[in-house]
Amino acid sequence: MYLFQDGSAPHGGVELEWLVHELRDPRLPVRPPRLAAALDTVRAVPLVSALTFEPGGQLELSSRPAGSLMECLDSLAADLRAVRAALGPLGLTLSGYGWTPGTRRATGSCTSRGTTRWRPRSAGPGRRGGR
């Protein structure tokens, strides 16, 4: 969660990042042309949240500033339902894993901004391989 300050009371917001994957088997990769078509479909969905896509194809929803946590979560939940409804007929869905399904276990690290970033266990500094 992050805070906005507009000169009066602070407002809160949330960014959610989701992996796009096959509905029938999340371990199967979504090929780039299919992912691009799916993301175009999602771009056409009217949302309250800002919609962005990460270089790896992850979908990110960023809420608008809200006066309360529940207001923020309700808005994001509605947008998330709309995105999932658009992806379902394409045989795709979203998951909030800390790593791509079917890869090695992930570990988290806290950044200087206080956010958590996830990476495969084998990609850690000084590691050769992993388990």
A tleap script that builds the chain and sets N, CA, C and O, in Angstrom:
source leaprc.protein.ff14SB
mol = sequence {
  NMET TYR LEU PHE GLN ASP GLY SER ALA PRO
  HIE GLY GLY VAL GLU LEU GLU TRP LEU VAL
  HIE GLU LEU ARG ASP PRO ARG LEU PRO VAL
  ARG PRO PRO ARG LEU ALA ALA ALA LEU ASP
  THR VAL ARG ALA VAL PRO LEU VAL SER ALA
  LEU THR PHE GLU PRO GLY GLY GLN LEU GLU
  LEU SER SER ARG PRO ALA GLY SER LEU MET
  GLU CYS LEU ASP SER LEU ALA ALA ASP LEU
  ARG ALA VAL ARG ALA ALA LEU GLY PRO LEU
  GLY LEU THR LEU SER GLY TYR GLY TRP THR
  PRO GLY THR ARG ARG ALA THR GLY SER CYS
  THR SER ARG GLY THR THR ARG TRP ARG PRO
  ARG SER ALA GLY PRO GLY ARG ARG GLY GLY
  CARG
}
set mol.1.N position { 0.846 -1.172 0.000 }
set mol.1.CA position { 0.000 0.000 0.000 }
set mol.1.C position { 0.889 1.232 0.000 }
set mol.1.O position { 1.986 1.215 0.559 }
set mol.2.N position { 0.425 2.279 -0.614 }
set mol.2.CA position { 1.159 3.533 -0.613 }
set mol.2.C position { 0.194 4.654 -0.245 }
set mol.2.O position { -1.022 4.489 -0.344 }
set mol.3.N position { 0.729 5.777 0.173 }
set mol.3.CA position { -0.102 6.909 0.591 }
set mol.3.C position { 0.057 8.070 -0.369 }
set mol.3.O position { 1.150 8.319 -0.878 }
set mol.4.N position { -1.036 8.783 -0.618 }
set mol.4.CA position { -1.032 10.002 -1.406 }
set mol.4.C position { -1.328 11.151 -0.455 }
set mol.4.O position { -2.125 10.993 0.470 }
set mol.5.N position { -0.716 12.277 -0.660 }
set mol.5.CA position { -1.009 13.458 0.149 }
set mol.5.C position { -1.414 14.571 -0.799 }
set mol.5.O position { -0.629 14.974 -1.657 }
set mol.6.N position { -2.631 15.069 -0.651 }
set mol.6.CA position { -3.123 16.112 -1.549 }
set mol.6.C position { -3.295 17.454 -0.841 }
set mol.6.O position { -3.982 18.335 -1.357 }
set mol.7.N position { -2.696 17.621 0.307 }
set mol.7.CA position { -2.823 18.860 1.048 }
set mol.7.C position { -3.823 18.776 2.174 }
set mol.7.O position { -3.751 19.558 3.121 }
set mol.8.N position { -4.752 17.848 2.096 }
set mol.8.CA position { -5.704 17.664 3.195 }
set mol.8.C position { -5.378 16.335 3.881 }
set mol.8.O position { -4.264 16.139 4.366 }
set mol.9.N position { -6.326 15.452 3.918 }
set mol.9.CA position { -6.102 14.149 4.555 }
set mol.9.C position { -5.362 13.220 3.599 }
set mol.9.O position { -5.550 13.314 2.386 }
set mol.10.N position { -4.523 12.324 4.122 }
set mol.10.CA position { -3.841 11.370 3.249 }
set mol.10.C position { -4.835 10.345 2.691 }
set mol.10.O position { -5.830 10.006 3.332 }
set mol.11.N position { -4.543 9.870 1.499 }
set mol.11.CA position { -5.342 8.842 0.851 }
set mol.11.C position { -4.429 7.654 0.576 }
set mol.11.O position { -3.222 7.821 0.399 }
set mol.12.N position { -5.004 6.459 0.542 }
set mol.12.CA position { -4.204 5.268 0.294 }
set mol.12.C position { -4.517 4.661 -1.056 }
set mol.12.O position { -5.581 4.893 -1.630 }
set mol.13.N position { -3.579 3.884 -1.551 }
set mol.13.CA position { -3.756 3.175 -2.806 }
set mol.13.C position { -2.976 1.877 -2.771 }
set mol.13.O position { -2.135 1.672 -1.896 }
set mol.14.N position { -3.254 1.002 -3.721 }
set mol.14.CA position { -2.618 -0.307 -3.770 }
set mol.14.C position { -2.238 -0.634 -5.212 }
set mol.14.O position { -2.958 -0.282 -6.147 }
set mol.15.N position { -1.113 -1.301 -5.381 }
set mol.15.CA position { -0.712 -1.849 -6.672 }
set mol.15.C position { -0.703 -3.362 -6.543 }
set mol.15.O position { -0.111 -3.911 -5.614 }
set mol.16.N position { -1.360 -4.032 -7.478 }
set mol.16.CA position { -1.388 -5.491 -7.503 }
set mol.16.C position { -0.791 -5.966 -8.814 }
set mol.16.O position { -1.150 -5.473 -9.883 }
set mol.17.N position { 0.122 -6.925 -8.731 }
set mol.17.CA position { 0.748 -7.479 -9.925 }
set mol.17.C position { 0.365 -8.950 -10.042 }
set mol.17.O position { 0.444 -9.702 -9.070 }
set mol.18.N position { -0.051 -9.354 -11.243 }
set mol.18.CA position { -0.549 -10.703 -11.480 }
set mol.18.C position { 0.166 -11.355 -12.650 }
set mol.18.O position { 0.503 -10.695 -13.633 }
set mol.19.N position { 0.391 -12.648 -12.536 }
set mol.19.CA position { 0.905 -13.429 -13.655 }
set mol.19.C position { -0.278 -13.894 -14.501 }
set mol.19.O position { -1.299 -14.321 -13.963 }
set mol.20.N position { -0.144 -13.813 -15.809 }
set mol.20.CA position { -1.159 -14.320 -16.728 }
set mol.20.C position { -0.728 -15.735 -17.101 }
set mol.20.O position { 0.407 -15.952 -17.526 }
set mol.21.N position { -1.639 -16.698 -16.942 }
set mol.21.CA position { -1.267 -18.079 -17.279 }
set mol.21.C position { -2.457 -18.872 -17.792 }
set mol.21.O position { -3.602 -18.424 -17.735 }
set mol.22.N position { -2.153 -20.067 -18.295 }
set mol.22.CA position { -3.174 -20.972 -18.818 }
set mol.22.C position { -4.139 -21.367 -17.707 }
set mol.22.O position { -3.720 -21.712 -16.602 }
set mol.23.N position { -5.417 -21.315 -18.007 }
set mol.23.CA position { -6.437 -21.688 -17.037 }
set mol.23.C position { -6.342 -23.179 -16.695 }
set mol.23.O position { -6.493 -23.555 -15.533 }
set mol.24.N position { -6.097 -24.016 -17.682 }
set mol.24.CA position { -6.090 -25.460 -17.459 }
set mol.24.C position { -4.824 -25.964 -16.783 }
set mol.24.O position { -4.861 -26.982 -16.093 }
set mol.25.N position { -3.702 -25.268 -16.968 }
set mol.25.CA position { -2.446 -25.703 -16.350 }
set mol.25.C position { -1.509 -24.507 -16.214 }
set mol.25.O position { -0.903 -24.093 -17.203 }
set mol.26.N position { -1.377 -23.944 -15.018 }
set mol.26.CA position { -0.563 -22.732 -14.857 }
set mol.26.C position { 0.919 -22.930 -15.165 }
set mol.26.O position { 1.653 -21.952 -15.312 }
set mol.27.N position { 1.369 -24.183 -15.264 }
set mol.27.CA position { 2.788 -24.428 -15.567 }
set mol.27.C position { 3.105 -24.234 -17.044 }
set mol.27.O position { 4.269 -24.075 -17.413 }
set mol.28.N position { 2.068 -24.247 -17.902 }
set mol.28.CA position { 2.295 -24.079 -19.336 }
set mol.28.C position { 2.541 -22.600 -19.649 }
set mol.28.O position { 1.794 -21.734 -19.194 }
set mol.29.N position { 3.582 -22.318 -20.419 }
set mol.29.CA position { 3.836 -20.915 -20.754 }
set mol.29.C position { 2.804 -20.390 -21.753 }
set mol.29.O position { 2.313 -21.130 -22.606 }
set mol.30.N position { 2.488 -19.113 -21.632 }
set mol.30.CA position { 1.627 -18.449 -22.607 }
set mol.30.C position { 2.571 -17.838 -23.640 }
set mol.30.O position { 3.394 -16.982 -23.317 }
set mol.31.N position { 2.442 -18.283 -24.864 }
set mol.31.CA position { 3.328 -17.810 -25.931 }
set mol.31.C position { 3.111 -16.306 -26.174 }
set mol.31.O position { 1.993 -15.811 -26.035 }
set mol.32.N position { 4.181 -15.582 -26.537 }
set mol.32.CA position { 4.093 -14.127 -26.697 }
set mol.32.C position { 2.963 -13.631 -27.600 }
set mol.32.O position { 2.297 -12.667 -27.223 }
set mol.33.N position { 2.701 -14.230 -28.774 }
set mol.33.CA position { 1.591 -13.693 -29.585 }
set mol.33.C position { 0.231 -13.824 -28.884 }
set mol.33.O position { -0.608 -12.928 -28.974 }
set mol.34.N position { 0.024 -14.939 -28.194 }
set mol.34.CA position { -1.239 -15.137 -27.481 }
set mol.34.C position { -1.341 -14.174 -26.299 }
set mol.34.O position { -2.409 -13.620 -26.038 }
set mol.35.N position { -0.235 -13.976 -25.589 }
set mol.35.CA position { -0.221 -13.041 -24.464 }
set mol.35.C position { -0.512 -11.624 -24.951 }
set mol.35.O position { -1.271 -10.891 -24.318 }
set mol.36.N position { 0.090 -11.241 -26.072 }
set mol.36.CA position { -0.147 -9.898 -26.619 }
set mol.36.C position { -1.625 -9.704 -26.971 }
set mol.36.O position { -2.196 -8.648 -26.698 }
set mol.37.N position { -2.240 -10.722 -27.575 }
set mol.37.CA position { -3.666 -10.630 -27.920 }
set mol.37.C position { -4.525 -10.538 -26.656 }
set mol.37.O position { -5.497 -9.785 -26.614 }
set mol.38.N position { -4.163 -11.303 -25.638 }
set mol.38.CA position { -4.907 -11.261 -24.369 }
set mol.38.C position { -4.782 -9.887 -23.717 }
set mol.38.O position { -5.765 -9.355 -23.202 }
set mol.39.N position { -3.584 -9.312 -23.735 }
set mol.39.CA position { -3.388 -8.001 -23.131 }
set mol.39.C position { -4.162 -6.925 -23.897 }
set mol.39.O position { -4.672 -5.982 -23.292 }
set mol.40.N position { -4.253 -7.062 -25.230 }
set mol.40.CA position { -5.075 -6.134 -26.014 }
set mol.40.C position { -6.542 -6.232 -25.598 }
set mol.40.O position { -7.237 -5.221 -25.504 }
set mol.41.N position { -7.005 -7.458 -25.352 }
set mol.41.CA position { -8.381 -7.666 -24.899 }
set mol.41.C position { -8.619 -6.972 -23.561 }
set mol.41.O position { -9.649 -6.327 -23.363 }
set mol.42.N position { -7.667 -7.108 -22.650 }
set mol.42.CA position { -7.802 -6.502 -21.319 }
set mol.42.C position { -7.767 -4.979 -21.409 }
set mol.42.O position { -8.460 -4.296 -20.654 }
set mol.43.N position { -6.967 -4.448 -22.325 }
set mol.43.CA position { -6.900 -2.985 -22.476 }
set mol.43.C position { -8.263 -2.385 -22.856 }
set mol.43.O position { -8.535 -1.221 -22.565 }
set mol.44.N position { -9.105 -3.181 -23.501 }
set mol.44.CA position { -10.423 -2.698 -23.935 }
set mol.44.C position { -11.463 -2.721 -22.813 }
set mol.44.O position { -12.565 -2.200 -22.986 }
set mol.45.N position { -11.126 -3.316 -21.669 }
set mol.45.CA position { -12.052 -3.421 -20.540 }
set mol.45.C position { -12.066 -2.088 -19.781 }
set mol.45.O position { -11.002 -1.590 -19.415 }
set mol.46.N position { -13.241 -1.502 -19.536 }
set mol.46.CA position { -13.277 -0.262 -18.747 }
set mol.46.C position { -12.953 -0.552 -17.279 }
set mol.46.O position { -13.637 -1.343 -16.629 }
set mol.47.N position { -11.920 0.085 -16.772 }
set mol.47.CA position { -11.453 -0.118 -15.400 }
set mol.47.C position { -11.343 1.214 -14.673 }
set mol.47.O position { -11.144 2.257 -15.296 }
set mol.48.N position { -11.472 1.173 -13.361 }
set mol.48.CA position { -11.220 2.348 -12.526 }
set mol.48.C position { -9.713 2.470 -12.270 }
set mol.48.O position { -9.164 3.572 -12.272 }
set mol.49.N position { -9.061 1.344 -12.053 }
set mol.49.CA position { -7.625 1.306 -11.770 }
set mol.49.C position { -6.810 1.589 -13.024 }
set mol.49.O position { -7.275 1.386 -14.146 }
set mol.50.N position { -5.582 2.062 -12.813 }
set mol.50.CA position { -4.636 2.180 -13.919 }
set mol.50.C position { -4.140 0.778 -14.259 }
set mol.50.O position { -3.889 -0.031 -13.365 }
set mol.51.N position { -4.000 0.495 -15.539 }
set mol.51.CA position { -3.578 -0.812 -16.012 }
set mol.51.C position { -2.237 -0.675 -16.712 }
set mol.51.O position { -2.093 0.131 -17.631 }
set mol.52.N position { -1.253 -1.461 -16.281 }
set mol.52.CA position { 0.050 -1.481 -16.947 }
set mol.52.C position { 0.489 -2.933 -17.086 }
set mol.52.O position { -0.051 -3.828 -16.437 }
set mol.53.N position { 1.479 -3.145 -17.944 }
set mol.53.CA position { 2.029 -4.475 -18.159 }
set mol.53.C position { 3.538 -4.422 -17.987 }
set mol.53.O position { 4.210 -3.546 -18.531 }
set mol.54.N position { 4.049 -5.360 -17.232 }
set mol.54.CA position { 5.487 -5.456 -16.990 }
set mol.54.C position { 6.160 -6.086 -18.208 }
set mol.54.O position { 5.487 -6.737 -19.006 }
set mol.55.N position { 7.474 -5.906 -18.368 }
set mol.55.CA position { 8.178 -6.491 -19.515 }
set mol.55.C position { 8.016 -8.019 -19.618 }
set mol.55.O position { 8.070 -8.566 -20.719 }
set mol.56.N position { 7.822 -8.700 -18.506 }
set mol.56.CA position { 7.641 -10.146 -18.529 }
set mol.56.C position { 6.212 -10.565 -18.811 }
set mol.56.O position { 5.912 -11.759 -18.817 }
set mol.57.N position { 5.314 -9.600 -19.048 }
set mol.57.CA position { 3.934 -9.906 -19.354 }
set mol.57.C position { 3.011 -9.867 -18.150 }
set mol.57.O position { 1.813 -10.107 -18.298 }
set mol.58.N position { 3.528 -9.570 -16.953 }
set mol.58.CA position { 2.677 -9.480 -15.772 }
set mol.58.C position { 1.736 -8.286 -15.918 }
set mol.58.O position { 2.096 -7.249 -16.474 }
set mol.59.N position { 0.548 -8.461 -15.413 }
set mol.59.CA position { -0.473 -7.428 -15.455 }
set mol.59.C position { -0.485 -6.718 -14.101 }
set mol.59.O position { -0.473 -7.368 -13.055 }
set mol.60.N position { -0.507 -5.394 -14.123 }
set mol.60.CA position { -0.516 -4.631 -12.869 }
set mol.60.C position { -1.722 -3.703 -12.836 }
set mol.60.O position { -1.981 -2.955 -13.780 }
set mol.61.N position { -2.449 -3.768 -11.733 }
set mol.61.CA position { -3.546 -2.847 -11.466 }
set mol.61.C position { -3.108 -1.913 -10.346 }
set mol.61.O position { -2.659 -2.367 -9.293 }
set mol.62.N position { -3.237 -0.611 -10.571 }
set mol.62.CA position { -2.902 0.395 -9.565 }
set mol.62.C position { -4.161 1.182 -9.246 }
set mol.62.O position { -4.727 1.851 -10.110 }
set mol.63.N position { -4.589 1.093 -7.997 }
set mol.63.CA position { -5.834 1.752 -7.608 }
set mol.63.C position { -5.703 3.269 -7.659 }
set mol.63.O position { -4.605 3.825 -7.657 }
set mol.64.N position { -6.846 3.905 -7.702 }
set mol.64.CA position { -6.893 5.355 -7.550 }
set mol.64.C position { -6.769 5.675 -6.065 }
set mol.64.O position { -7.025 4.808 -5.230 }
set mol.65.N position { -6.385 6.890 -5.720 }
set mol.65.CA position { -6.358 7.257 -4.306 }
set mol.65.C position { -7.746 7.083 -3.692 }
set mol.65.O position { -8.749 7.494 -4.277 }
set mol.66.N position { -7.793 6.484 -2.533 }
set mol.66.CA position { -9.070 6.218 -1.865 }
set mol.66.C position { -9.029 6.754 -0.440 }
set mol.66.O position { -7.966 6.836 0.176 }
set mol.67.N position { -10.185 7.113 0.067 }
set mol.67.CA position { -10.292 7.649 1.416 }
set mol.67.C position { -10.186 6.594 2.503 }
set mol.67.O position { -9.898 6.909 3.658 }
set mol.68.N position { -10.424 5.320 2.129 }
set mol.68.CA position { -10.308 4.244 3.114 }
set mol.68.C position { -9.776 2.990 2.425 }
set mol.68.O position { -9.831 2.863 1.202 }
set mol.69.N position { -9.266 2.083 3.225 }
set mol.69.CA position { -8.751 0.827 2.692 }
set mol.69.C position { -9.868 0.031 2.020 }
set mol.69.O position { -9.650 -0.548 0.956 }
set mol.70.N position { -11.062 -0.009 2.620 }
set mol.70.CA position { -12.169 -0.770 2.043 }
set mol.70.C position { -12.615 -0.186 0.702 }
set mol.70.O position { -12.936 -0.934 -0.221 }
set mol.71.N position { -12.637 1.113 0.592 }
set mol.71.CA position { -12.984 1.754 -0.680 }
set mol.71.C position { -11.983 1.350 -1.761 }
set mol.71.O position { -12.361 1.043 -2.892 }
set mol.72.N position { -10.717 1.355 -1.400 }
set mol.72.CA position { -9.649 0.962 -2.313 }
set mol.72.C position { -9.804 -0.501 -2.734 }
set mol.72.O position { -9.747 -0.814 -3.923 }
set mol.73.N position { -9.997 -1.387 -1.770 }
set mol.73.CA position { -10.099 -2.822 -2.055 }
set mol.73.C position { -11.350 -3.155 -2.860 }
set mol.73.O position { -11.301 -4.010 -3.744 }
set mol.74.N position { -12.466 -2.498 -2.571 }
set mol.74.CA position { -13.693 -2.741 -3.331 }
set mol.74.C position { -13.501 -2.378 -4.801 }
set mol.74.O position { -13.934 -3.107 -5.693 }
set mol.75.N position { -12.852 -1.253 -5.041 }
set mol.75.CA position { -12.606 -0.803 -6.415 }
set mol.75.C position { -11.689 -1.786 -7.145 }
set mol.75.O position { -11.963 -2.170 -8.282 }
set mol.76.N position { -10.600 -2.191 -6.486 }
set mol.76.CA position { -9.680 -3.144 -7.104 }
set mol.76.C position { -10.339 -4.496 -7.349 }
set mol.76.O position { -10.100 -5.123 -8.381 }
set mol.77.N position { -11.165 -4.949 -6.412 }
set mol.77.CA position { -11.840 -6.238 -6.567 }
set mol.77.C position { -12.756 -6.220 -7.791 }
set mol.77.O position { -12.817 -7.203 -8.528 }
set mol.78.N position { -13.466 -5.115 -8.013 }
set mol.78.CA position { -14.342 -5.004 -9.182 }
set mol.78.C position { -13.524 -5.035 -10.477 }
set mol.78.O position { -13.912 -5.690 -11.444 }
set mol.79.N position { -12.398 -4.328 -10.494 }
set mol.79.CA position { -11.543 -4.335 -11.682 }
set mol.79.C position { -10.942 -5.719 -11.923 }
set mol.79.O position { -10.833 -6.165 -13.065 }
set mol.80.N position { -10.563 -6.377 -10.866 }
set mol.80.CA position { -9.982 -7.717 -10.992 }
set mol.80.C position { -11.013 -8.705 -11.549 }
set mol.80.O position { -10.678 -9.543 -12.387 }
set mol.81.N position { -12.251 -8.611 -11.093 }
set mol.81.CA position { -13.317 -9.467 -11.644 }
set mol.81.C position { -13.500 -9.207 -13.142 }
set mol.81.O position { -13.679 -10.145 -13.919 }
set mol.82.N position { -13.457 -7.947 -13.540 }
set mol.82.CA position { -13.628 -7.597 -14.951 }
set mol.82.C position { -12.479 -8.141 -15.805 }
set mol.82.O position { -12.708 -8.645 -16.905 }
set mol.83.N position { -11.263 -8.042 -15.308 }
set mol.83.CA position { -10.105 -8.555 -16.048 }
set mol.83.C position { -10.185 -10.078 -16.167 }
set mol.83.O position { -9.957 -10.629 -17.244 }
set mol.84.N position { -10.505 -10.750 -15.074 }
set mol.84.CA position { -10.624 -12.212 -15.124 }
set mol.84.C position { -11.742 -12.640 -16.070 }
set mol.84.O position { -11.603 -13.637 -16.778 }
set mol.85.N position { -12.841 -11.902 -16.091 }
set mol.85.CA position { -13.953 -12.219 -17.000 }
set mol.85.C position { -13.524 -12.068 -18.456 }
set mol.85.O position { -13.979 -12.826 -19.313 }
set mol.86.N position { -12.660 -11.107 -18.748 }
set mol.86.CA position { -12.163 -10.923 -20.115 }
set mol.86.C position { -11.180 -12.018 -20.512 }
set mol.86.O position { -11.150 -12.424 -21.674 }
set mol.87.N position { -10.382 -12.497 -19.575 }
set mol.87.CA position { -9.379 -13.519 -19.879 }
set mol.87.C position { -9.959 -14.931 -19.941 }
set mol.87.O position { -9.452 -15.775 -20.679 }
set mol.88.N position { -11.017 -15.194 -19.172 }
set mol.88.CA position { -11.600 -16.533 -19.098 }
set mol.88.C position { -11.952 -17.148 -20.441 }
set mol.88.O position { -11.558 -18.285 -20.701 }
set mol.89.N position { -12.681 -16.443 -21.313 }
set mol.89.CA position { -13.032 -17.016 -22.617 }
set mol.89.C position { -11.808 -17.317 -23.493 }
set mol.89.O position { -11.903 -18.085 -24.450 }
set mol.90.N position { -10.670 -16.715 -23.167 }
set mol.90.CA position { -9.430 -16.964 -23.911 }
set mol.90.C position { -8.654 -18.149 -23.334 }
set mol.90.O position { -7.594 -18.513 -23.844 }
set mol.91.N position { -9.196 -18.749 -22.260 }
set mol.91.CA position { -8.511 -19.872 -21.619 }
set mol.91.C position { -7.363 -19.445 -20.730 }
set mol.91.O position { -6.457 -20.232 -20.452 }
set mol.92.N position { -7.399 -18.182 -20.277 }
set mol.92.CA position { -6.333 -17.636 -19.442 }
set mol.92.C position { -6.907 -17.139 -18.126 }
set mol.92.O position { -8.103 -16.867 -18.023 }
set mol.93.N position { -6.059 -17.024 -17.135 }
set mol.93.CA position { -6.463 -16.487 -15.838 }
set mol.93.C position { -5.276 -15.774 -15.207 }
set mol.93.O position { -4.195 -15.715 -15.792 }
set mol.94.N position { -5.479 -15.240 -14.024 }
set mol.94.CA position { -4.443 -14.517 -13.285 }
set mol.94.C position { -4.123 -15.254 -11.995 }
set mol.94.O position { -4.994 -15.877 -11.389 }
set mol.95.N position { -2.872 -15.175 -11.587 }
set mol.95.CA position { -2.459 -15.709 -10.289 }
set mol.95.C position { -1.469 -14.755 -9.654 }
set mol.95.O position { -0.664 -14.120 -10.335 }
set mol.96.N position { -1.543 -14.666 -8.340 }
set mol.96.CA position { -0.659 -13.776 -7.599 }
set mol.96.C position { 0.471 -14.514 -6.917 }
set mol.96.O position { 0.802 -14.220 -5.769 }
set mol.97.N position { 1.074 -15.481 -7.621 }
set mol.97.CA position { 2.220 -16.204 -7.051 }
set mol.97.C position { 3.415 -15.267 -6.947 }
set mol.97.O position { 3.472 -14.247 -7.634 }
set mol.98.N position { 4.356 -15.608 -6.098 }
set mol.98.CA position { 5.612 -14.857 -6.018 }
set mol.98.C position { 6.607 -15.303 -7.067 }
set mol.98.O position { 7.716 -14.772 -7.128 }
set mol.99.N position { 6.235 -16.275 -7.900 }
set mol.99.CA position { 7.115 -16.779 -8.949 }
set mol.99.C position { 6.260 -17.444 -10.018 }
set mol.99.O position { 5.086 -17.734 -9.790 }
set mol.100.N position { 6.846 -17.682 -11.175 }
set mol.100.CA position { 6.136 -18.331 -12.263 }
set mol.100.C position { 5.902 -19.796 -11.915 }
set mol.100.O position { 6.854 -20.494 -11.565 }
set mol.101.N position { 4.667 -20.285 -11.999 }
set mol.101.CA position { 4.397 -21.691 -11.684 }
set mol.101.C position { 5.259 -22.633 -12.516 }
set mol.101.O position { 5.507 -22.384 -13.696 }
set mol.102.N position { 5.709 -23.710 -11.896 }
set mol.102.CA position { 6.538 -24.685 -12.591 }
set mol.102.C position { 8.018 -24.389 -12.506 }
set mol.102.O position { 8.831 -25.187 -12.974 }
set mol.103.N position { 8.400 -23.234 -11.904 }
set mol.103.CA position { 9.818 -22.929 -11.753 }
set mol.103.C position { 10.233 -23.265 -10.332 }
set mol.103.O position { 9.424 -23.722 -9.525 }
set mol.104.N position { 11.478 -23.038 -10.044 }
set mol.104.CA position { 11.974 -23.324 -8.695 }
set mol.104.C position { 11.345 -22.416 -7.657 }
set mol.104.O position { 10.783 -21.369 -7.980 }
set mol.105.N position { 11.448 -22.829 -6.424 }
set mol.105.CA position { 10.913 -22.046 -5.306 }
set mol.105.C position { 11.484 -20.646 -5.311 }
set mol.105.O position { 12.623 -20.438 -5.729 }
set mol.106.N position { 10.715 -19.698 -4.857 }
set mol.106.CA position { 11.145 -18.296 -4.852 }
set mol.106.C position { 11.453 -17.839 -3.443 }
set mol.106.O position { 10.955 -18.401 -2.468 }
set mol.107.N position { 12.273 -16.820 -3.350 }
set mol.107.CA position { 12.552 -16.179 -2.074 }
set mol.107.C position { 12.281 -14.692 -2.234 }
set mol.107.O position { 12.379 -14.163 -3.341 }
set mol.108.N position { 11.948 -14.020 -1.162 }
set mol.108.CA position { 11.666 -12.597 -1.217 }
set mol.108.C position { 12.807 -11.795 -0.634 }
set mol.108.O position { 13.558 -12.279 0.213 }
set mol.109.N position { 12.928 -10.578 -1.093 }
set mol.109.CA position { 13.906 -9.667 -0.515 }
set mol.109.C position { 13.255 -8.301 -0.413 }
set mol.109.O position { 12.525 -7.887 -1.314 }
set mol.110.N position { 13.508 -7.615 0.654 }
set mol.110.CA position { 12.919 -6.301 0.868 }
set mol.110.C position { 13.818 -5.256 0.222 }
set mol.110.O position { 15.030 -5.269 0.437 }
set mol.111.N position { 13.247 -4.358 -0.560 }
set mol.111.CA position { 14.021 -3.315 -1.210 }
set mol.111.C position { 14.119 -2.102 -0.290 }
set mol.111.O position { 13.488 -2.053 0.766 }
set mol.112.N position { 14.910 -1.140 -0.704 }
set mol.112.CA position { 15.085 0.059 0.122 }
set mol.112.C position { 13.792 0.852 0.240 }
set mol.112.O position { 13.639 1.631 1.180 }
set mol.113.N position { 12.846 0.671 -0.701 }
set mol.113.CA position { 11.579 1.391 -0.632 }
set mol.113.C position { 10.561 0.644 0.218 }
set mol.113.O position { 9.439 1.118 0.392 }
set mol.114.N position { 10.934 -0.517 0.751 }
set mol.114.CA position { 10.025 -1.248 1.610 }
set mol.114.C position { 9.121 -2.214 0.872 }
set mol.114.O position { 8.256 -2.842 1.483 }
set mol.115.N position { 9.308 -2.344 -0.441 }
set mol.115.CA position { 8.510 -3.303 -1.188 }
set mol.115.C position { 9.235 -4.642 -1.237 }
set mol.115.O position { 10.447 -4.704 -1.033 }
set mol.116.N position { 8.510 -5.690 -1.503 }
set mol.116.CA position { 9.121 -7.010 -1.590 }
set mol.116.C position { 9.235 -7.414 -3.039 }
set mol.116.O position { 8.278 -7.300 -3.805 }
set mol.117.N position { 10.392 -7.882 -3.410 }
set mol.117.CA position { 10.608 -8.392 -4.762 }
set mol.117.C position { 10.921 -9.873 -4.646 }
set mol.117.O position { 11.627 -10.302 -3.733 }
set mol.118.N position { 10.392 -10.641 -5.574 }
set mol.118.CA position { 10.585 -12.083 -5.553 }
set mol.118.C position { 11.487 -12.491 -6.699 }
set mol.118.O position { 11.448 -11.906 -7.781 }
set mol.119.N position { 12.296 -13.500 -6.447 }
set mol.119.CA position { 13.161 -14.030 -7.497 }
set mol.119.C position { 13.320 -15.525 -7.255 }
set mol.119.O position { 13.188 -15.993 -6.124 }
set mol.120.N position { 13.604 -16.277 -8.321 }
set mol.120.CA position { 13.825 -17.708 -8.100 }
set mol.120.C position { 14.976 -17.925 -7.134 }
set mol.120.O position { 15.955 -17.179 -7.155 }
set mol.121.N position { 14.867 -18.928 -6.299 }
set mol.121.CA position { 15.888 -19.228 -5.304 }
set mol.121.C position { 17.262 -19.381 -5.937 }
set mol.121.O position { 18.262 -18.969 -5.349 }
set mol.122.N position { 17.323 -19.968 -7.131 }
set mol.122.CA position { 18.609 -20.183 -7.781 }
set mol.122.C position { 19.238 -18.893 -8.293 }
set mol.122.O position { 20.412 -18.881 -8.662 }
set mol.123.N position { 18.459 -17.796 -8.319 }
set mol.123.CA position { 18.979 -16.541 -8.851 }
set mol.123.C position { 19.549 -15.639 -7.765 }
set mol.123.O position { 19.964 -14.518 -8.059 }
set mol.124.N position { 19.579 -16.093 -6.536 }
set mol.124.CA position { 20.072 -15.266 -5.446 }
set mol.124.C position { 21.541 -14.943 -5.581 }
set mol.124.O position { 22.274 -15.667 -6.254 }
set mol.125.N position { 21.985 -13.874 -4.957 }
set mol.125.CA position { 23.379 -13.488 -5.051 }
set mol.125.C position { 24.277 -14.587 -4.477 }
set mol.125.O position { 24.035 -15.104 -3.386 }
set mol.126.N position { 25.303 -14.924 -5.231 }
set mol.126.CA position { 26.288 -15.903 -4.755 }
set mol.126.C position { 25.817 -17.339 -4.872 }
set mol.126.O position { 26.526 -18.249 -4.443 }
set mol.127.N position { 24.656 -17.567 -5.431 }
set mol.127.CA position { 24.150 -18.945 -5.551 }
set mol.127.C position { 24.539 -19.533 -6.891 }
set mol.127.O position { 24.604 -18.835 -7.902 }
set mol.128.N position { 24.793 -20.817 -6.878 }
set mol.128.CA position { 25.071 -21.547 -8.118 }
set mol.128.C position { 24.076 -22.674 -8.202 }
set mol.128.O position { 24.290 -23.754 -7.651 }
set mol.129.N position { 22.999 -22.420 -8.888 }
set mol.129.CA position { 22.012 -23.480 -9.042 }
set mol.129.C position { 20.850 -23.309 -8.121 }
set mol.129.O position { 19.893 -22.626 -8.486 }
set mol.130.N position { 20.868 -23.873 -6.976 }
set mol.130.CA position { 19.737 -23.840 -6.070 }
set mol.130.C position { 19.232 -25.238 -5.861 }
set mol.130.O position { 19.868 -26.198 -6.295 }
set mol.131.N position { 18.110 -25.375 -5.213 }
set mol.131.CA position { 17.601 -26.693 -4.895 }
set mol.131.C position { 16.540 -27.132 -5.820 }
set mol.131.O position { 16.011 -28.234 -5.674 }
savepdb mol mol.pdb
quit
